[in-house]
Amino acid sequence: MNGEGRTPRKSLDDTLREAMHGAPDGFDYEALVAGTHERAGRIRRRRAVGTLAAAAVLVPGLIGGGVLVSTMIEDQAVQPLPAGPSEGAADGDAGDDPATGDASTATDDAAPTTQAPTTPPWQDGELPVPEGAEESDTDSGNAWEIPDPRPTGVAFLDDLGEPQEMSAYRRTSPVLGSMTCDRADIAEDAMESSGTAEWTYYPDDADYPAVTITVSGWEDGVGAMDGLRADELFCAWDLDDNDESVQAETSWPGRPGEEDYYLNEAYPGFGYMSDTSVSVSVVRTGDYLVAVRVQDADPGVAEDASTEIAEKTAENLAALDPEHGGTQR
C-alpha cells in the first residue's frame, strides 16, 4: 500500500505466501490420499450407499486489484467422503454370522449413516472449466472434498463464460480478494478453515467485470460466520488506501436480520480500478461459508450479481453435500 494506491501487481512468491498463510511443510499428502481410497473401498463393499467421486486440486488463484495466479482443478462436483465403518469386527466381513459363517442380513447399527446428495436446484448441464484443465491427484490439505456448487443460468456468469482459474487449498482466504492473511493484528489462535475451493471469472481482455466464488468449510460454521462479522478469522478484512477497513455490513435485500446472510456495503476498487465497485456477499449453509465477490463499474449491478450468485451457490451446496452443508443455525 502506498500513497498512490494499491500496487496492481505482486510477485508470485508474495502472492503464494499470502494465500497459503504458512502451510506446514510436513503434511503427509500421500498417506491422506491412500487412506481416503482405502476407506472408500471398504464403504463400497459393505454399504451400498451414495457414490464417491475424486476431486483434483491445485494452488489457489488470487484476484484483487488485478493480481491473478493461473491454476487448474477438478472437472466437476464431488461428494464428501463418509466416515469409515466400524473397525470392531474380527477378521473377515463385519456382517458374517459368528454361528454360521454366512453373511448376516441384520442391520449394522454401528455403521455410520450418510445423507445422500440430491439434485442441485441451480445447476443444469455441464459446468464450464478453464481451457486445458486436467485431473490431478495432488491433495489440497482440505479436510473433506468440496463439491462444485457453481450455479448455471446466471446472466452475469454466463456473460463471462468459463472461469479463468479454479483451485482448492485449505488456507486460502475465505473472501478471496477482500481479505488479507498477513495483517499484523490477526490473532495467532484465530479460527482457520478446514478447506477451501474457489473459482475466478474475468474477461480475456480486461480485469473487470470480475467474479470470485470462494467456498470454505469450517469445524463450526456458525462460529465462522460470527468471526467473519467480528473480523476475527485467520484472514482479516482488507484495508483500503486510507488504512480503513473495507468491511461495512449492510442489509441484505429481502432478508433483514437473517444471521446466515452477510452483505458488505459496496466499496471502490483500489488503484487503477478505483472507478469500479466491489460487492461481497456471504451465505452460511451448514459448516460452509459461500463468499461471492463481484467487481463492476455499476455498484447496483455488482450487488445484485453477488447476492444472486451467493444464494444459488449455497442452495446447490446444501444439496450436493448435505452432510456438511445441509443444516442451518
Disulfide bonds with the S-S distance in Angstrom:
Cys181-Cys235 1.76
